[in-house]
Each structure stands twice: as structure tokens, then as C-alpha cells.
Amino acid sequence: MIELMPWDISAVTFKIGFYLMASLCIGALGCHRLVPHVNHQDIITSQQLASYGVWGAAGGLIMTVLQFLQQVGSFNETGLAGVFDVEIAQMLLFSNVGEASAIRGLGLLLLLVCAFLLSVSHKNQHYYYLISTCAVIILGYSFSVIGHVTALDSVASFAITSHVIAAMWWLGSLIPLLTITKGLDVEATKRLMIKFGQLAVVMITGLIFAGGWLVIELFGSIDQALFTDYGQLLMIKLTLVILMLSLGAFNKMRLVPKLNDAGGLSRLQLAIKMELTLGLIILSLTGVLTTLLGPT
């Protein structure tokens, strides 16, 4: 049984908040790129998506700062006043904690600038997309310099970067997709969902392979995977991921082709909401796994 301390609760809360905000930003900008911008409604929808990107990047930056301060306070162990211990902050700033925070800050700041520019201008969009893609890679890379994978090789670092980017894109796309289904007409929504489904096949394939590699690398035996708290929670998470994958496949193969049918749009929206609920549970489990438990 895990004994939770206030610092543990705050660490999990801020980490989940960071995951959620960063995912929203990545997913919103990814969906923004799929909107055709051929009429007024497209432009309004794209502005909404860019706004999600702004809020997600800004929220991610705030959570990154809060996570760093939480680490300072937790290391100090003198209560809330320890959060402002300059000596401890300087020490952590030059550790892997500080490195990861700085890398995330850079990635999120670039995403914030791109999202803001996309929300106010329709020029140079390809240039902004290129910068935001680089920023997403930077953000994903930050996960390879901290946590369990730091003890593994460079292949594992590449795997965690790829896994995080794919997972955040997938989860973060769900709220923007709901906005798209409410803002665009049925035909435009259908075309966009087909494009999204094609991209999802690539991203989710990468998610599965990268995640599978990490599981193999992190666990030394079947017993460790099945008979430890970390392993059991991870199995629950994987089960939910399979359910989410199944629901996503159902959306792609059954609901999207029938969008023109009566009630087709409502059924798709319900399925996306169900997918989002599963995604939030998975994200919360990930926060617990990466903060309170370990593979050993």
C-alpha cells in the first residue's frame, strides 16, 4: 500500500496537469493543420483550435514551473517555505530535473508563440507548422532526460520520445475533434476525420511499438510485470489503451463512413467523448506510475 504524503499528491497533480495541457496543445495544433481553410466557418474553427493551443502551451508552462518548485520543496522537506530555497533551486537547476524543465520550457514557449500566431494570422502557416513540429520533438525529448529511462540506452530514449509524442497527439486531439464536429458541416467533418484516421494509423503504430519496446526494457522478468504494484497498474493501463484503440478503430471503420446517416454525427461525438474519458483515466494512471512507483 502506498503511503501518500502532501508532496506526493502535489507531484502527481502537477504532472497530470502538465500531461493534459501539453497534450491539448499538441493535439490542437495537429488538428489545426487538417482544417482546409476554404470558407468562413473553417477559419472560425481553426481559430478555436489555435486558441486551444495557446491555452495548452501556457498551462503547460505554468505546470512546468509548479513541478520544478514542487521538486525544490520536496527535496527541502521544510514545508511550503522550502519551495523558495534558492540554494536547493540552484542545485536542482543543474541536475536532470532542471535540464528537463528547461527543455520543456523551450518547447512549450515555441508552441505558445506558434499557436498565438496561428490564432491571429493566416499567413506563413507552413512556417509555423515547421517550428511547432520541432518544438514537439523538443518537448518529447525532455522525457528521455528524466525518469526511469535514463538508466537505459539511446534506443530507449528514442522510444520514449516517440511514445510520448504519439500519446500526447492522440489524447490531445480528442477535445479539438469534438470542436470540429460541432463547427464544420457533415461533409467537411467527414473529410477531416478521414485524414485524421490516416494519420492516426501511423502515430498509433509508433505508439504501440515504442511502448512495447519500453516495457521489454524496463521489466526484467514476467514476475516483475505481474506481481509488483507498478506492473499491475501498468497492465491495467495497457488494458485501457487496448479499449481506447478498439474504440478509435470503430470510429474510423464504422462511424466515420456513416456520418451522413441520421444521427451519425451524434454517435461519433459520443464515441469521441468515451475515448476522451478513457484517455483521461490512462493519463492519470501514467501520472501515478511515473511519480510514485517504479519498475523495480
Residue pairs with C-beta under 8 A, 6 or more apart in sequence:
2 229
2 292
2 293
4 292
7 70
7 73
7 74
8 291
8 292
10 70
11 67
11 70
11 71
11 74
11 291
11 292
12 287
12 288
12 291
12 292
14 63
14 66
14 67
14 70
15 63
15 67
15 287
15 290
15 291
16 283
16 284
16 287
17 59
17 63
17 66
18 60
18 63
18 64
18 67
18 104
19 168
19 283
19 286
19 287
20 59
20 280
20 283
21 55
21 56
21 57
21 58
21 59
21 60
21 62
21 63
22 56
22 57
22 60
22 104
22 108
22 139
22 168
22 172
23 56
23 167
23 168
23 169
23 171
23 172
23 283
24 52
24 53
24 55
24 56
24 59
24 172
24 175
24 176
25 52
25 53
25 55
25 56
25 57
25 60
25 108
25 111
25 112
25 115
25 172
26 56
26 111
26 136
26 139
26 165
26 168
26 169
26 172
27 52
27 56
27 168
27 169
27 170
27 171
27 172
27 173
27 174
27 175
27 176
28 49
28 50
28 52
28 53
28 56
28 115
28 172
28 173
28 175
28 176
29 49
29 50
29 53
29 111
29 114
29 115
29 118
29 129
29 132
30 169
30 172
30 173
30 176
30 199
31 49
31 173
31 176
31 177
31 180
31 192
31 196
32 46
32 49
32 50
32 53
32 118
32 176
33 129
34 192
34 195
34 196
34 199
35 42
35 45
35 46
35 49
35 180
35 184
35 192
36 42
36 188
36 191
36 192
37 43
37 46
37 122
41 183
41 184
41 185
41 188
42 184
42 188
43 122
44 183
45 179
45 180
45 183
45 184
46 118
47 119
48 179
48 183
49 176
49 179
49 180
50 115
50 116
50 118
50 119
51 115
51 119
52 175
52 176
52 179
53 111
53 112
53 114
53 115
53 118
53 119
54 112
54 115
54 116
54 119
56 111
56 115
56 172
57 108
57 109
57 111
57 112
57 115
58 112
60 104
60 108
60 111
61 105
61 108
61 109
61 112
64 101
64 104
64 105
64 108
65 101
67 101
68 89
68 92
68 97
68 98
68 101
69 83
70 83
71 92
71 97
72 82
72 83
72 84
72 85
72 88
72 89
72 92
73 79
73 80
73 82
73 83
73 85
75 82
75 88
75 92
76 82
76 83
76 85
76 88
78 85
82 88
92 98
96 145
96 146
96 150
97 146
99 145
99 146
100 142
100 143
100 145
100 146
103 138
103 139
103 141
103 142
103 145
104 139
104 142
106 135
106 138
107 135
107 136
107 138
107 139
107 142
108 135
108 139
110 131
110 132
110 134
110 135
110 138
111 132
111 135
111 136
111 139
113 131
114 128
114 129
114 131
114 132
114 135
115 132
117 124
117 128
118 125
118 128
136 165
136 169
137 161
137 165
139 164
139 165
140 160
140 161
140 162
140 164
140 165
140 168
141 157
141 161
143 149
143 160
143 161
143 164
144 150
144 156
144 157
144 158
144 160
144 161
147 160
147 290
148 218
148 290
148 294
148 295
149 156
149 157
149 159
149 160
149 214
149 217
149 218
152 217
152 218
155 213
156 213
156 214
156 217
158 210
159 210
159 211
159 213
159 214
159 217
160 210
160 214
162 206
162 207
162 210
163 206
163 207
163 210
163 211
163 214
166 203
166 204
166 206
166 207
166 210
167 207
169 203
170 200
170 203
170 204
170 207
170 248
170 279
171 276
171 279
171 280
171 282
171 283
173 196
174 272
174 275
174 276
174 279
175 276
177 193
177 196
177 272
178 269
178 272
178 273
178 276
180 189
180 192
181 189
181 265
181 268
181 269
181 272
182 269
184 192
186 259
186 260
186 264
186 265
187 260
189 259
189 265
190 256
190 259
190 260
193 251
193 252
193 256
193 259
193 268
194 256
197 251
197 252
197 256
200 248
200 252
204 245
204 248
211 241
215 225
215 234
218 295
219 225
219 231
219 295
220 296
224 231
224 295
224 296
225 231
225 234
225 235
226 232
226 235
228 295
229 293
230 289
230 293
230 294
230 295
231 295
233 285
233 288
233 289
233 293
234 289
236 285
237 282
237 285
237 286
237 289
240 278
240 281
240 282
240 285
241 282
243 278
244 275
244 278
244 279
244 282
247 271
247 274
247 275
247 278
248 275
250 271
251 268
251 271
251 272
251 275
255 264
255 267
255 268
255 271
256 268
258 264
258 267
259 265
259 268
